[in-house]
Amino acid sequence: MFYVGLDVHARKIAGCVLNADGKRIKEFELPGDVSRLLMELQLLKERCQVCYEASCGYGYLFDRLAKLPNVARIAVAHPGQLRLIFRSKKKHDRADARKLALLLFLDQVPEIHVPAVDVRAWRAAIEFRRRLVDRQTAVKNQLRALLRTHGVAGPHRKALWTKPGRTWLAAQVLPTALARLQREVLLDELAQLRARVKTLERELNRIGRAHPGVALLRTIPGVGPRTAEALVAYIDQPKRFRRLKQVGSYFGLVPCQDQSAGANRLGHITREGPATARKLLTEATWPGIQHSPEIRAYFERVQRQDPERKKIALVATAHWLLRVMLAMLRTGETARFTRRTRKQEQEAQRVAASPAA
């Protein structure tokens, strides 16, 4: 068995080959052409294991390597954890390839999960929609700032972005031609972004309706189609997590820990993993707290009636819901949370606001 470490870049690929005894038998440097790399690996006389660091295009390379008959295993290494394992002031491509080959030989590669090509495309579409929404928010903020700059009081909150609100905005008389031009360009960009988001969401909805996991997670109060599809896409295979607690680390919802002797300090959450899914999950936790007595009870138990622990309780509740979601995807069971109706919500708010309460 040979162990091959690859340092892959767009313009160059460096490789190192170790034999079954861990001795270096070959090194090579190739142009950044995957076809040349595949030809080089096919020339090896024995079956081999291949290791490379995850970067842009890691899934495409994984698919191409998996088709080689002499490749027995492909290990894609986590970039962040590699930096913790290997720290050196002397860093170059050949040295990185040697380190990856050595880790592979020692069976100490911090591997990541490589989803199928359709799941990777699904994740990419979710991230692309998020970038479009962020750009849409930036355009709206620029339009708000333009109104404030010229002392124009616009409709409150979301009313400005309704059809009547946009019509009102387009009809406002601004003092300079440049300000009017800026408004027209921003309104045109906003209209294009809205159309693109709708087009993308139609396709995402089609994919979500065909996936049973999305419908399953939507039975949780507060969880909509965008949150459900993001969690399902990034969890991908629920059984790849050996324990429910591991999913919290994957999504970066566990606290940083600094423990030594008798001292154990817990800091902010690690924020590792997919930021989009983590953000959507946190946003969905608020309506879940409002509409489900069980979720609200968990939130209040962590908060301990302390207003300063509100954010801590929110993140802890999101982490708990994430473990619940993983369990649901494993078993196929629907959520066991009760959902309050609007009338019940209003009655609960009235009771909470009454002096007797």
N, C-alpha and C positions, 0 to 999 in steps of 0.2 A: 504494500500500500504506500502510495506517495501522498505527501501533504503539501498543498500548493497555497501560498499566500499571494494575494493580488492587491496592489495599490492602484486603483482605477481612477483615471482622470479623463477629461474630454479629449485631450491631445496625446496622452501617453499612458501606457499601462506597464507597470513594473511587476515582475513576478519572481518568486523564490520557491524552489522545490526541495523538500526534505524527503529522505528515504524512510524506511521503517525503523531505522535506528536513530532518527532525528538528525542525521548528518546532511549538510547542505550539498546537493549534487548538481544543482543548476540554478542559474539566475538569468533573467532575460528582461529586455526592455523593448516594447512594441509601440507603434503608433496607436492612437486611441480608436482602434477599429476592432470591434468585437469579433468579426470574422477571422481576423489574423490571430486573435487570442484562441479561438476555438480550434484553429488548425494547429497551433502550438501545443495545446493540451492533448489533442488526438495523437501527437507524436510520442507521448509518454508510453513506455512499454507496459506499465502496470496500471491497475485501477487507482484512482486518486480521490482525495477529498479536497475541496476548494473552499477557501475563506476569503471574503473581502468585506470592506466596510460599507455600510449603508449610506447611500448618497442619492442624488438625482439619477433616476434610471436604474435603480437597483433591482426593481422588479423585472424589467426587460432582460437584464443580464442573467437573472436567476432563471427565467424561462428558457433562454438560449442554452445555458449550461446544463439544465436538466435534460436536454435532448441528447447530450453526448453519452454514448454507451459506456465509456470508461470512467464516468464521474459517479462515484458511489454516494457522495454526500456533499451538500452545499450549505455552508454556514455563513450567514450574513450577520456581521458584528454590529453591535450598538455603538455609534460614534462617541457618545458621552461617556459610556463606561470604559471604552478603550483609552480615553485620555486619562482616566484615573489609574488604569493598570500600567500604562507606559507613559512616563514623563521623562523627557530627555531634551537637553539643549542642542543635541546633534540630531537633527531630523531631516531625512530626505526620503525619496520614494523607495529606493532599494532597502533602506533600513526598515521602513514601514512594512514592506512586503515580507521581510524576514521575521518581524515580530508577529505578524498575522499567521505565518506558517508555523512558528513556534507555539503559539497559542492553540492552533488547530491540533498539532502533534500532542500537546499536553491535555487536550480536551478541556480547555478553559476559556473557550470563546464565549463572550456575553452575547448570545444570539438574540435576534429579533424574529418575530413572526412575519412571514411573507405571505400575504393573502393572494388569492387567485386574481387573474387579470381583470375580471369583471368587478370584483370587490375593490380593487385599486382604482378603477375608473369611477366607481360609485363614490369612494372617498374623495377623489379629485373633484367631482362635480359638487359635492357638499362644501368643500373648501372654496371652490370658485364662486358658488352662490354667496358664501359668507363675505368674500372680498367685494362682490358687487353690492351687497347690502351695506358694508362699511363705507364704500365710496358714495352710495346714495345718502347715507347719513352725513358724510362730509359736505356734500353739495347742499343739503338742507341747512346745515349750520352756516355755510357761506351766504345763503340767501337771507337767513335770519340776521346775520351780521351786517349785510348790505342795508336791510331795513333800519336797523338800529343806528347805523352810521349816518343816515339821512333823516333820523327822527321820525320814522314811520312806525306806528304801533300796529302790528299785525294781529290776526286772530290767535287765540290762545292754543298752545300745544298742537295737537294733531289736526285741528280745524284748517290750518293753512295748507295742508297737503291733500285735502279733499278736492274734488273737481271745482266747486264754487270758490274754495280758497285759492287755488292756482289761477283761476280766472280773475279774481280780485287782485292777486299779486301782479299779473301781467298788465292790468289796467292802471296800476299806480303811476302817478306822474313823478318821476325822479328828476332832480335838478340839473344833471349833466348828461351829455350824450354817452360818455364812457360808462356811467352807472347804468344807464338803460341797456347798453350793449352787454355789460356784464350780467345783468338780470336775464336777458334773452338767451345768452349762451348757457347759463346755469339751468334755466328752465328747460332748454332743449336737451341738455345732458341728463337732467332728472327724468324727463319723459323716456329717453332711450334706456336709461338704467331700469326704470320700472318695467318696461316692456321685456328687457332681457331677463330680469328676475322672474317675471311671470312665465316666460318660455321655459326657463330652467326648472321652475317649480312644477310645471305640468309634467315634465319628464321624470322628475324625482317622485312625484305623486304616483305616476304609473309604476315605477319600480317598487315603491313602498307598498302599494296595494297588492303586488304580486308576492311580497315577502311576509310570511306568517309572523315573524318576530316583530315587525313594525306594528301590526295590528294588536299583538299581545301587549307590547309596552304602552300602547295608547289607552289601555284600560286603567292605567294609573292616573289619578286625578292630577291635572296640570300638565301632563305630558302630551304634546301635540305631534304632528307628523315630522316636523324638522328635528325635534329632539330625539324622537324614536328612531328615525332613520340614521342619525349620526351615531347613536349608541350601538345600534345593531351592526352598522358598517364597521365600526372600529373594534367591537368585541369579536365580530366575525365568527369564530368558532368557540362557543362558550366553554367547551370541555378542555380547551388549552390552558385554562386557569385551574390549577389543582385545588385551590381553596378560594372561597368567596372573598377573603380579605385581599388576595393578590390583585383583584381588579381595581382596588383603590390606589395601589401603587402605580399601576399601569396608566391611570388617568391623572396622576399627580395630585390626589386629594388627601394624601397622608402627610402628617407634619414632618418637617426636618427634625432629626434627632441628634443630640450631642450628649452621649452618655459616657461617663468615666467614674469608676469607683462608685461612691454613693450618690453622685450627682447625675441627674437625668433631665436635660433641658430639651423641651419640645418647642420648635419655632413655627414659622409660617409653613403652609403646605409646599410641597416640592415643585408643583406646577410642571411636572414632566408629562410627557405624552401629548395626545391631541388637544390643543387648546380650544379649538372650536367646539368639540363635543363637551368639554368641561364647562365652557361658558354657557352653552345651551342647557345643560343639565342644571346649572345653578339658577338660570333664569326660570326654568320650569318648576323649581322647588317652591318659589313664592306662591304661585297659584295652587300648588298642591297643599301648602300649609293652610291656605285660605279655605279650600273646598273639602278637605278631608280631616275629620276629627283625629284619626290615628296619626297622620303625618304631623298635625299641629301638636298633638300630645308629645311626640318625640322631640319636636323643636323646643317646646316649652320646658321639657325635662332637662335638655342640655343648656338652655338659656338660664335656668335657675332664677327667674324673675329679675335678672340683672340686665339692664339696657345695654351695658358695655359688652355683653357677650352675644349680642344679636348676630354679628357676622360669624362668630365662631359656631353658633348654633345653626346658622344657615348652611355653612360648609359641612358640618357634621351630618345634617339632615340629608344633604345632597349625596354624601358618601354612603349613608345608610340606604338611600333609595337606589344607588348604583348597585349595591350588593343584592338588593331585592330584585332588581332588573336581571342581574346575572342568574339568580336562582330561577326566575320565571323562564328565562330562555333555556335553561337546562331542563326544566321539568315540563314546560309547556302549559303551566297553570296561569290563569288570569289573576289580576290583582285582587287582593282580599280587602282593599280599602273601600269604605263607604264614601259616597259622594253626596255632599249637601246640595240641595236645590237652591235656587236664588231666594225663594221665600224663606227657607230655613236659615240661609246666611243672614238675611235681613233681621229675622227674629233673634238670632244669636247676637248680632251687633246691638240690637235694641236692649236685650237683657244685660249685655256687658256694660252698656252706657248708663243703665238705670242706677239711681243712688243706692238701691237695696243691694245691688251686686257689689 
